[in-house]
Amino acid sequence: MKNHKPIHFLILKVIGFALLAVGVFILVNGLRTQVPDMGEDNWFDTSRDKSFMIFGGIACCFISLPFLLLGFRPEIAKMNVKSAKYIQQANKEDLTDIVNDTADIASDAITKTTRSIKKGLADTMYCKHCGAEIDRDSKFCSVCGQAQ
Ligand SMILES: [Zn+2]
């Protein structure tokens, strides 16, 4: 896939950054005009001729946000796709682990259960001579051949 960036995203980015820069510039200058007057004076004294710059600057910064968001939409979309893929991959690995662990536990449990059922059901005894497990009704040991 080619990394083509449509021109209108670039324009939106430029407008967004320009608004942000202008907003920060106005805000900083508005704050600078207020600083010497701070003291015990009211910070929000609207009679001061340059206090509007603070609000104007903040407003300008806020107005720049949608432009920046729209301008960076391809990058944001790409990031979303990447994170979605990562989450999918991580989930897949987790699921595989869970399934494998569960399968292991299940097969282990089945083996143990089967073994104990077999032991419980089978009518077995142990050879008097060699100790091998043999059928209870057998007359001779199937391992050592001795009579029981
Ligand atoms: Zn035997």
Backbone and ligand atoms as CSV (ligand in chain L), in Angstrom:
chain,resi,resn,atom,element,x,y,z
A,1,MET,N,N,0.849,-1.205,0.000
A,1,MET,CA,C,0.000,0.000,0.000
A,1,MET,C,C,0.879,1.247,0.000
A,2,LYS,N,N,0.586,2.163,-0.913
A,2,LYS,CA,C,1.399,3.394,-1.000
A,2,LYS,C,C,0.943,4.388,0.064
A,3,ASN,N,N,1.954,5.107,0.587
A,3,ASN,CA,C,1.688,6.064,1.658
A,3,ASN,C,C,1.366,7.422,1.053
A,4,HIS,N,N,0.194,7.539,0.452
A,4,HIS,CA,C,-0.178,8.813,-0.182
A,4,HIS,C,C,-0.963,9.667,0.817
A,5,LYS,N,N,-0.553,10.935,0.880
A,5,LYS,CA,C,-1.238,11.853,1.797
A,5,LYS,C,C,-1.968,12.896,0.973
A,6,PRO,N,N,-3.289,12.879,0.973
A,6,PRO,CA,C,-4.046,13.889,0.235
A,6,PRO,C,C,-3.704,15.284,0.743
A,7,ILE,N,N,-3.711,16.248,-0.177
A,7,ILE,CA,C,-3.276,17.615,0.131
A,7,ILE,C,C,-4.159,18.263,1.191
A,8,HIS,N,N,-5.465,17.899,1.237
A,8,HIS,CA,C,-6.337,18.613,2.173
A,8,HIS,C,C,-6.014,18.279,3.626
A,9,PHE,N,N,-5.430,17.106,3.871
A,9,PHE,CA,C,-4.995,16.796,5.239
A,9,PHE,C,C,-3.833,17.691,5.644
A,10,LEU,N,N,-2.934,17.932,4.664
A,10,LEU,CA,C,-1.785,18.813,4.911
A,10,LEU,C,C,-2.272,20.231,5.217
A,11,ILE,N,N,-3.263,20.699,4.431
A,11,ILE,CA,C,-3.807,22.043,4.635
A,11,ILE,C,C,-4.418,22.152,6.037
A,12,LEU,N,N,-5.182,21.125,6.412
A,12,LEU,CA,C,-5.805,21.125,7.744
A,12,LEU,C,C,-4.744,21.160,8.835
A,13,LYS,N,N,-3.658,20.396,8.621
A,13,LYS,CA,C,-2.568,20.386,9.607
A,13,LYS,C,C,-1.950,21.770,9.731
A,14,VAL,N,N,-1.668,22.386,8.571
A,14,VAL,CA,C,-1.028,23.715,8.567
A,14,VAL,C,C,-1.938,24.717,9.279
A,15,ILE,N,N,-3.237,24.703,8.953
A,15,ILE,CA,C,-4.189,25.621,9.592
A,15,ILE,C,C,-4.215,25.359,11.102
A,16,GLY,N,N,-4.271,24.060,11.464
A,16,GLY,CA,C,-4.318,23.688,12.882
A,16,GLY,C,C,-3.108,24.180,13.637
A,17,PHE,N,N,-1.914,23.938,13.055
A,17,PHE,CA,C,-0.688,24.360,13.744
A,17,PHE,C,C,-0.589,25.877,13.786
A,18,ALA,N,N,-1.004,26.546,12.700
A,18,ALA,CA,C,-0.960,28.007,12.664
A,18,ALA,C,C,-1.875,28.585,13.747
A,19,LEU,N,N,-3.095,28.046,13.852
A,19,LEU,CA,C,-4.038,28.515,14.876
A,19,LEU,C,C,-3.482,28.271,16.271
A,20,LEU,N,N,-2.866,27.081,16.446
A,20,LEU,CA,C,-2.304,26.742,17.759
A,20,LEU,C,C,-1.174,27.703,18.113
A,21,ALA,N,N,-0.294,27.957,17.130
A,21,ALA,CA,C,0.829,28.865,17.367
A,21,ALA,C,C,0.324,30.268,17.692
A,22,VAL,N,N,-0.635,30.739,16.893
A,22,VAL,CA,C,-1.197,32.078,17.117
A,22,VAL,C,C,-1.870,32.131,18.492
A,23,GLY,N,N,-2.636,31.056,18.816
A,23,GLY,CA,C,-3.328,30.997,20.109
A,23,GLY,C,C,-2.359,31.049,21.261
A,24,VAL,N,N,-1.280,30.249,21.176
A,24,VAL,CA,C,-0.284,30.231,22.252
A,24,VAL,C,C,0.395,31.596,22.345
A,25,PHE,N,N,0.690,32.182,21.176
A,25,PHE,CA,C,1.361,33.491,21.143
A,25,PHE,C,C,0.480,34.544,21.822
A,26,ILE,N,N,-0.809,34.571,21.443
A,26,ILE,CA,C,-1.744,35.554,22.021
A,26,ILE,C,C,-1.886,35.309,23.528
A,27,LEU,N,N,-2.000,34.016,23.885
A,27,LEU,CA,C,-2.185,33.659,25.296
A,27,LEU,C,C,-0.982,34.105,26.131
A,28,VAL,N,N,0.225,33.786,25.627
A,28,VAL,CA,C,1.444,34.134,26.375
A,28,VAL,C,C,1.542,35.650,26.529
A,29,ASN,N,N,1.238,36.386,25.430
A,29,ASN,CA,C,1.326,37.846,25.505
A,29,ASN,C,C,0.243,38.426,26.411
A,30,GLY,N,N,-0.939,37.810,26.358
A,30,GLY,CA,C,-2.020,38.247,27.243
A,30,GLY,C,C,-1.651,38.046,28.697
A,31,LEU,N,N,-1.011,36.878,28.989
A,31,LEU,CA,C,-0.591,36.598,30.366
A,31,LEU,C,C,0.512,37.570,30.781
A,32,ARG,N,N,1.425,37.873,29.841
A,32,ARG,CA,C,2.551,38.755,30.157
A,32,ARG,C,C,2.071,40.147,30.540
A,33,THR,N,N,0.999,40.605,29.868
A,33,THR,CA,C,0.478,41.932,30.195
A,33,THR,C,C,-0.151,41.936,31.585
A,34,GLN,N,N,-0.613,40.748,32.037
A,34,GLN,CA,C,-1.282,40.673,33.334
A,34,GLN,C,C,-0.290,40.554,34.498
A,35,VAL,N,N,0.851,39.881,34.213
A,35,VAL,CA,C,1.777,39.534,35.295
A,35,VAL,C,C,2.195,40.737,36.149
A,36,PRO,N,N,2.628,41.870,35.564
A,36,PRO,CA,C,3.073,42.973,36.419
A,36,PRO,C,C,1.939,43.520,37.296
A,37,ASP,N,N,0.696,43.342,36.836
A,37,ASP,CA,C,-0.445,43.893,37.580
A,37,ASP,C,C,-0.979,42.931,38.634
A,38,MET,N,N,-0.409,41.703,38.683
A,38,MET,CA,C,-1.005,40.677,39.553
A,38,MET,C,C,-1.165,41.183,40.985
A,39,GLY,N,N,-0.116,41.095,41.789
A,39,GLY,CA,C,-0.175,41.595,43.162
A,39,GLY,C,C,-1.467,41.240,43.849
A,40,GLU,N,N,-2.130,42.253,44.460
A,40,GLU,CA,C,-3.413,41.994,45.113
A,40,GLU,C,C,-4.580,42.299,44.178
A,41,ASP,N,N,-4.228,42.688,42.934
A,41,ASP,CA,C,-5.279,43.007,41.959
A,41,ASP,C,C,-6.069,41.770,41.568
A,42,ASN,N,N,-7.252,42.009,41.044
A,42,ASN,CA,C,-8.098,40.929,40.569
A,42,ASN,C,C,-7.566,40.420,39.221
A,43,TRP,N,N,-7.296,39.137,39.159
A,43,TRP,CA,C,-6.748,38.523,37.939
A,43,TRP,C,C,-7.721,38.690,36.766
A,44,PHE,N,N,-8.996,38.607,37.070
A,44,PHE,CA,C,-10.005,38.645,36.003
A,44,PHE,C,C,-10.611,40.036,35.827
A,45,ASP,N,N,-9.827,41.039,36.153
A,45,ASP,CA,C,-10.307,42.414,35.983
A,45,ASP,C,C,-10.484,42.704,34.493
A,46,THR,N,N,-11.737,42.784,34.043
A,46,THR,CA,C,-11.998,42.933,32.607
A,46,THR,C,C,-11.747,44.359,32.115
A,47,SER,N,N,-11.553,45.279,33.049
A,47,SER,CA,C,-11.292,46.653,32.623
A,47,SER,C,C,-9.884,46.784,32.040
A,48,ARG,N,N,-9.037,45.798,32.355
A,48,ARG,CA,C,-7.679,45.828,31.775
A,48,ARG,C,C,-7.802,45.495,30.285
A,49,ASP,N,N,-7.212,46.371,29.495
A,49,ASP,CA,C,-7.482,46.316,28.059
A,49,ASP,C,C,-6.956,45.066,27.370
A,50,LYS,N,N,-6.002,44.356,27.978
A,50,LYS,CA,C,-5.430,43.216,27.251
A,50,LYS,C,C,-5.818,41.857,27.841
A,51,SER,N,N,-6.723,41.839,28.806
A,51,SER,CA,C,-7.111,40.555,29.403
A,51,SER,C,C,-7.867,39.688,28.393
A,52,PHE,N,N,-8.486,40.323,27.393
A,52,PHE,CA,C,-9.207,39.537,26.370
A,52,PHE,C,C,-8.252,38.635,25.598
A,53,MET,N,N,-6.964,39.014,25.597
A,53,MET,CA,C,-5.984,38.205,24.860
A,53,MET,C,C,-5.867,36.807,25.453
A,54,ILE,N,N,-6.017,36.709,26.774
A,54,ILE,CA,C,-5.923,35.394,27.427
A,54,ILE,C,C,-7.029,34.495,26.899
A,55,PHE,N,N,-8.261,35.040,26.923
A,55,PHE,CA,C,-9.409,34.233,26.478
A,55,PHE,C,C,-9.352,34.009,24.970
A,56,GLY,N,N,-8.916,35.049,24.252
A,56,GLY,CA,C,-8.767,34.914,22.796
A,56,GLY,C,C,-7.751,33.838,22.456
A,57,GLY,N,N,-6.649,33.830,23.197
A,57,GLY,CA,C,-5.596,32.841,22.958
A,57,GLY,C,C,-6.089,31.434,23.237
A,58,ILE,N,N,-6.792,31.285,24.371
A,58,ILE,CA,C,-7.339,29.962,24.731
A,58,ILE,C,C,-8.330,29.511,23.671
A,59,ALA,N,N,-9.209,30.445,23.245
A,59,ALA,CA,C,-10.213,30.114,22.219
A,59,ALA,C,C,-9.525,29.692,20.927
A,60,CYS,N,N,-8.459,30.396,20.566
A,60,CYS,CA,C,-7.725,30.097,19.338
A,60,CYS,C,C,-7.112,28.694,19.418
A,61,CYS,N,N,-6.562,28.349,20.588
A,61,CYS,CA,C,-5.987,27.008,20.778
A,61,CYS,C,C,-7.084,25.954,20.619
A,62,PHE,N,N,-8.249,26.224,21.186
A,62,PHE,CA,C,-9.349,25.253,21.112
A,62,PHE,C,C,-9.843,25.082,19.678
A,63,ILE,N,N,-9.904,26.228,18.953
A,63,ILE,CA,C,-10.357,26.165,17.556
A,63,ILE,C,C,-9.378,25.349,16.712
A,64,SER,N,N,-8.089,25.365,17.102
A,64,SER,CA,C,-7.090,24.637,16.307
A,64,SER,C,C,-7.240,23.118,16.466
A,65,LEU,N,N,-7.835,22.670,17.576
A,65,LEU,CA,C,-7.919,21.226,17.856
A,65,LEU,C,C,-8.658,20.439,16.772
A,66,PRO,N,N,-9.865,20.868,16.366
A,66,PRO,CA,C,-10.544,20.089,15.315
A,66,PRO,C,C,-9.756,20.041,14.018
A,67,PHE,N,N,-9.076,21.153,13.683
A,67,PHE,CA,C,-8.255,21.157,12.462
A,67,PHE,C,C,-7.136,20.130,12.574
A,68,LEU,N,N,-6.471,20.105,13.730
A,68,LEU,CA,C,-5.367,19.161,13.928
A,68,LEU,C,C,-5.890,17.725,13.911
A,69,LEU,N,N,-7.028,17.505,14.590
A,69,LEU,CA,C,-7.608,16.157,14.635
A,69,LEU,C,C,-7.960,15.676,13.234
A,70,LEU,N,N,-8.587,16.566,12.447
A,70,LEU,CA,C,-8.968,16.202,11.078
A,70,LEU,C,C,-7.727,16.020,10.209
A,71,GLY,N,N,-6.737,16.903,10.404
A,71,GLY,CA,C,-5.506,16.827,9.615
A,71,GLY,C,C,-4.735,15.552,9.882
A,72,PHE,N,N,-4.760,15.094,11.136
A,72,PHE,CA,C,-4.014,13.886,11.501
A,72,PHE,C,C,-4.880,12.632,11.427
A,73,ARG,N,N,-6.053,12.753,10.790
A,73,ARG,CA,C,-6.973,11.605,10.739
A,73,ARG,C,C,-6.346,10.349,10.111
A,74,PRO,N,N,-5.597,10.497,9.001
A,74,PRO,CA,C,-4.985,9.272,8.447
A,74,PRO,C,C,-4.047,8.595,9.438
A,75,GLU,N,N,-3.221,9.419,10.142
A,75,GLU,CA,C,-2.284,8.862,11.108
A,75,GLU,C,C,-3.035,8.212,12.273
A,76,ILE,N,N,-4.097,8.902,12.738
A,76,ILE,CA,C,-4.884,8.363,13.853
A,76,ILE,C,C,-5.540,7.048,13.441
A,77,ALA,N,N,-6.071,7.033,12.187
A,77,ALA,CA,C,-6.714,5.812,11.690
A,77,ALA,C,C,-5.703,4.677,11.617
A,78,LYS,N,N,-4.490,5.002,11.146
A,78,LYS,CA,C,-3.433,3.995,11.040
A,78,LYS,C,C,-3.091,3.451,12.425
A,79,MET,N,N,-2.990,4.382,13.405
A,79,MET,CA,C,-2.685,3.978,14.776
A,79,MET,C,C,-3.783,3.070,15.312
A,80,ASN,N,N,-5.032,3.427,15.021
A,80,ASN,CA,C,-6.159,2.613,15.489
A,80,ASN,C,C,-6.093,1.215,14.895
A,81,VAL,N,N,-5.790,1.156,13.581
A,81,VAL,CA,C,-5.691,-0.154,12.912
A,81,VAL,C,C,-4.586,-0.973,13.566
A,82,LYS,N,N,-3.433,-0.296,13.816
A,82,LYS,CA,C,-2.301,-0.985,14.426
A,82,LYS,C,C,-2.672,-1.530,15.796
A,83,SER,N,N,-3.295,-0.671,16.627
A,83,SER,CA,C,-3.619,-1.107,17.985
A,83,SER,C,C,-4.695,-2.193,17.948
A,84,ALA,N,N,-5.636,-2.067,16.990
A,84,ALA,CA,C,-6.669,-3.097,16.869
A,84,ALA,C,C,-6.032,-4.432,16.486
A,85,LYS,N,N,-5.059,-4.368,15.551
A,85,LYS,CA,C,-4.366,-5.592,15.139
A,85,LYS,C,C,-3.601,-6.180,16.312
A,86,TYR,N,N,-2.937,-5.277,17.079
A,86,TYR,CA,C,-2.155,-5.750,18.223
A,86,TYR,C,C,-3.060,-6.432,19.244
A,87,ILE,N,N,-4.210,-5.790,19.531
A,87,ILE,CA,C,-5.144,-6.360,20.509
A,87,ILE,C,C,-5.647,-7.706,20.006
A,88,GLN,N,N,-5.966,-7.753,18.693
A,88,GLN,CA,C,-6.446,-9.001,18.103
A,88,GLN,C,C,-5.406,-10.105,18.275
A,89,GLN,N,N,-4.133,-9.740,17.957
A,89,GLN,CA,C,-3.047,-10.721,18.025
A,89,GLN,C,C,-2.868,-11.191,19.470
A,90,ALA,N,N,-2.867,-10.220,20.404
A,90,ALA,CA,C,-2.678,-10.553,21.815
A,90,ALA,C,C,-3.814,-11.454,22.289
A,91,ASN,N,N,-5.027,-11.114,21.886
A,91,ASN,CA,C,-6.179,-11.924,22.284
A,91,ASN,C,C,-6.071,-13.332,21.720
A,92,LYS,N,N,-5.602,-13.396,20.448
A,92,LYS,CA,C,-5.485,-14.702,19.806
A,92,LYS,C,C,-4.493,-15.573,20.577
A,93,GLU,N,N,-3.346,-14.958,20.958
A,93,GLU,CA,C,-2.329,-15.710,21.690
A,93,GLU,C,C,-2.867,-16.149,23.051
A,94,ASP,N,N,-3.572,-15.229,23.714
A,94,ASP,CA,C,-4.159,-15.560,25.016
A,94,ASP,C,C,-5.141,-16.714,24.870
A,95,LEU,N,N,-5.990,-16.617,23.845
A,95,LEU,CA,C,-7.005,-17.658,23.627
A,95,LEU,C,C,-6.338,-19.003,23.348
A,96,THR,N,N,-5.279,-18.950,22.518
A,96,THR,CA,C,-4.565,-20.190,22.205
A,96,THR,C,C,-4.006,-20.804,23.487
A,97,ASP,N,N,-3.384,-19.937,24.318
A,97,ASP,CA,C,-2.834,-20.418,25.592
A,97,ASP,C,C,-3.931,-21.039,26.445
A,98,ILE,N,N,-5.055,-20.320,26.548
A,98,ILE,CA,C,-6.149,-20.799,27.395
A,98,ILE,C,C,-6.650,-22.147,26.881
A,99,VAL,N,N,-6.843,-22.217,25.557
A,99,VAL,CA,C,-7.355,-23.462,24.965
A,99,VAL,C,C,-6.371,-24.598,25.209
A,100,ASN,N,N,-5.064,-24.311,24.985
A,100,ASN,CA,C,-4.053,-25.356,25.178
A,100,ASN,C,C,-4.005,-25.809,26.628
A,101,ASP,N,N,-3.994,-24.825,27.554
A,101,ASP,CA,C,-3.955,-25.162,28.981
A,101,ASP,C,C,-5.171,-25.991,29.349
A,102,THR,N,N,-6.344,-25.539,28.890
A,102,THR,CA,C,-7.581,-26.249,29.211
A,102,THR,C,C,-7.538,-27.658,28.641
A,103,ALA,N,N,-7.024,-27.764,27.392
A,103,ALA,CA,C,-6.947,-29.082,26.748
A,103,ALA,C,C,-6.014,-29.992,27.535
A,104,ASP,N,N,-4.865,-29.415,27.963
A,104,ASP,CA,C,-3.913,-30.203,28.750
A,104,ASP,C,C,-4.570,-30.698,30.028
A,105,ILE,N,N,-5.216,-29.745,30.742
A,105,ILE,CA,C,-5.855,-30.090,32.015
A,105,ILE,C,C,-6.929,-31.149,31.776
A,106,ALA,N,N,-7.739,-30.915,30.709
A,106,ALA,CA,C,-8.841,-31.829,30.422
A,106,ALA,C,C,-8.309,-33.219,30.090
A,107,SER,N,N,-7.267,-33.268,29.222
A,107,SER,CA,C,-6.764,-34.588,28.818
A,107,SER,C,C,-6.129,-35.291,30.011
A,108,ASP,N,N,-5.444,-34.505,30.864
A,108,ASP,CA,C,-4.841,-35.080,32.071
A,108,ASP,C,C,-5.936,-35.647,32.969
A,109,ALA,N,N,-6.996,-34.846,33.146
A,109,ALA,CA,C,-8.101,-35.281,34.010
A,109,ALA,C,C,-8.772,-36.521,33.431
A,110,ILE,N,N,-8.939,-36.520,32.112
A,110,ILE,CA,C,-9.588,-37.675,31.462
A,110,ILE,C,C,-8.727,-38.928,31.650
A,111,THR,N,N,-7.406,-38.759,31.439
A,111,THR,CA,C,-6.501,-39.904,31.593
A,111,THR,C,C,-6.594,-40.470,33.013
A,112,LYS,N,N,-6.531,-39.543,34.003
A,112,LYS,CA,C,-6.574,-39.983,35.407
A,112,LYS,C,C,-7.900,-40.657,35.718
A,113,THR,N,N,-8.982,-40.008,35.256
A,113,THR,CA,C,-10.316,-40.568,35.530
A,113,THR,C,C,-10.453,-41.933,34.887
A,114,THR,N,N,-10.023,-42.036,33.613
A,114,THR,CA,C,-10.117,-43.314,32.892
A,114,THR,C,C,-9.340,-44.391,33.629
A,115,ARG,N,N,-8.126,-44.007,34.079
A,115,ARG,CA,C,-7.273,-44.978,34.770
A,115,ARG,C,C,-7.947,-45.456,36.050
A,116,SER,N,N,-8.494,-44.498,36.813
A,116,SER,CA,C,-9.092,-44.906,38.089
A,116,SER,C,C,-10.377,-45.698,37.861
A,117,ILE,N,N,-11.131,-45.355,36.808
A,117,ILE,CA,C,-12.345,-46.133,36.502
A,117,ILE,C,C,-11.949,-47.558,36.122
A,118,LYS,N,N,-10.914,-47.652,35.264
A,118,LYS,CA,C,-10.430,-48.970,34.831
A,118,LYS,C,C,-10.023,-49.794,36.044
A,119,LYS,N,N,-9.266,-49.124,36.939
A,119,LYS,CA,C,-8.792,-49.823,38.145
A,119,LYS,C,C,-9.962,-50.265,39.000
A,120,GLY,N,N,-10.944,-49.346,39.112
A,120,GLY,CA,C,-12.099,-49.641,39.960
A,120,GLY,C,C,-12.947,-50.771,39.390
A,121,LEU,N,N,-13.104,-50.724,38.057
A,121,LEU,CA,C,-13.980,-51.726,37.424
A,121,LEU,C,C,-13.278,-53.066,37.246
A,122,ALA,N,N,-12.028,-52.994,36.829
A,122,ALA,CA,C,-11.334,-54.243,36.504
A,122,ALA,C,C,-11.139,-55.070,37.768
A,123,ASP,N,N,-11.402,-56.317,37.637
A,123,ASP,CA,C,-11.250,-57.236,38.764
A,123,ASP,C,C,-9.830,-57.771,38.730
A,124,THR,N,N,-8.920,-57.014,39.313
A,124,THR,CA,C,-7.513,-57.429,39.233
A,124,THR,C,C,-6.977,-57.818,40.600
A,125,MET,N,N,-5.842,-58.539,40.541
A,125,MET,CA,C,-5.093,-58.849,41.759
A,125,MET,C,C,-3.619,-58.841,41.410
A,126,TYR,N,N,-2.787,-59.044,42.424
A,126,TYR,CA,C,-1.345,-59.023,42.172
A,126,TYR,C,C,-0.773,-60.420,42.362
A,127,CYS,N,N,0.140,-60.763,41.459
A,127,CYS,CA,C,0.764,-62.089,41.496
A,127,CYS,C,C,1.479,-62.301,42.830
A,128,LYS,N,N,1.327,-63.469,43.386
A,128,LYS,CA,C,1.944,-63.781,44.678
A,128,LYS,C,C,3.456,-63.877,44.560
A,129,HIS,N,N,3.937,-64.128,43.356
A,129,HIS,CA,C,5.377,-64.359,43.165
A,129,HIS,C,C,6.104,-63.128,42.649
A,130,CYS,N,N,5.579,-62.524,41.559
A,130,CYS,CA,C,6.316,-61.394,40.986
A,130,CYS,C,C,5.639,-60.047,41.225
A,131,GLY,N,N,4.414,-60.035,41.702
A,131,GLY,CA,C,3.739,-58.781,42.015
A,131,GLY,C,C,3.107,-58.090,40.832
A,132,ALA,N,N,3.068,-58.751,39.648
A,132,ALA,CA,C,2.445,-58.145,38.468
A,132,ALA,C,C,0.927,-58.094,38.625
A,133,GLU,N,N,0.311,-57.066,38.004
A,133,GLU,CA,C,-1.139,-56.933,38.082
A,133,GLU,C,C,-1.763,-57.893,37.079
A,134,ILE,N,N,-2.582,-58.818,37.568
A,134,ILE,CA,C,-3.206,-59.827,36.697
A,134,ILE,C,C,-4.693,-59.944,37.012
A,135,ASP,N,N,-5.430,-60.566,36.114
A,135,ASP,CA,C,-6.870,-60.740,36.331
A,135,ASP,C,C,-7.102,-61.624,37.563
A,136,ARG,N,N,-8.185,-61.283,38.287
A,136,ARG,CA,C,-8.467,-61.974,39.528
A,136,ARG,C,C,-8.787,-63.475,39.302
A,137,ASP,N,N,-9.432,-63.745,38.141
A,137,ASP,CA,C,-9.857,-65.134,37.916
A,137,ASP,C,C,-8.781,-65.982,37.222
A,138,SER,N,N,-7.585,-65.396,36.984
A,138,SER,CA,C,-6.555,-66.182,36.290
A,138,SER,C,C,-5.905,-67.176,37.245
A,139,LYS,N,N,-5.608,-68.356,36.702
A,139,LYS,CA,C,-5.034,-69.414,37.537
A,139,LYS,C,C,-3.518,-69.354,37.536
A,140,PHE,N,N,-2.993,-68.778,36.470
A,140,PHE,CA,C,-1.538,-68.627,36.383
A,140,PHE,C,C,-1.198,-67.162,36.106
A,141,CYS,N,N,-0.063,-66.710,36.577
A,141,CYS,CA,C,0.387,-65.327,36.301
A,141,CYS,C,C,0.736,-65.205,34.833
A,142,SER,N,N,0.280,-64.119,34.220
A,142,SER,CA,C,0.543,-63.927,32.780
A,142,SER,C,C,1.961,-63.420,32.562
A,143,VAL,N,N,2.654,-63.041,33.637
A,143,VAL,CA,C,4.021,-62.513,33.503
A,143,VAL,C,C,5.060,-63.596,33.811
A,144,CYS,N,N,4.917,-64.214,35.037
A,144,CYS,CA,C,5.934,-65.188,35.414
A,144,CYS,C,C,5.459,-66.644,35.268
A,145,GLY,N,N,4.167,-66.857,35.040
A,145,GLY,CA,C,3.655,-68.186,34.767
A,145,GLY,C,C,3.427,-69.050,36.011
A,146,GLN,N,N,3.628,-68.464,37.193
A,146,GLN,CA,C,3.452,-69.235,38.428
A,146,GLN,C,C,1.949,-69.394,38.725
A,147,ALA,N,N,1.588,-70.530,39.339
A,147,ALA,CA,C,0.200,-70.789,39.723
A,147,ALA,C,C,-0.192,-69.897,40.883
A,148,GLN,N,N,-1.447,-69.419,40.849
A,148,GLN,CA,C,-1.923,-68.529,41.925
A,148,GLN,C,C,-2.732,-69.320,42.964
L,1,ZN,ZN,ZN,3.852,-63.608,38.492
